[in-house]
Amino acid sequence: MYIISLTYHRPIEEVDGYLEQHVAWLKRYFAQGIFMASGRKNPRTGGVILVKEIERAQLDKILAEDPFNAVAHYEVTHVAITTTSAGFEALSCL
């Protein structure tokens, strides 16, 4: 799976101008079963998206579609989850 960490590089007022489009983008990939979880960082300096195991090229294409590209930097971390608590088995790559 992938952990995507977004960090805003523009003022929050500018970020908010892209929020509706960003949420629509998130919903599209949740509906397709590609995104597993997402949320804001606290304090509100960016966000995090958990993405199921897909080809990196496909992920890069998806991330390039995000309207937040105008206001955020993305850090992509590929993680091979091997152990989970009960209820989180879907995160495991085994």
Sequence and secondary structure as in RCSB ss.txt:
>XXXX:A:sequence
MYIISLTYHRPIEEVDGYLEQHVAWLKRYFAQGIFMASGRKNPRTGGVILVKEIERAQLDKILAEDPFNAVAHYE
VTHVAITTTSAGFEALSCL
>XXXX:A:secstr
 EEEEEEE S HHHHHTTHHHHHHHHHHHHHTT EEEEEE SSSSEEEEEE S  HHHHHHHHHT GGGGTEEEE
EEE       TT GGG   
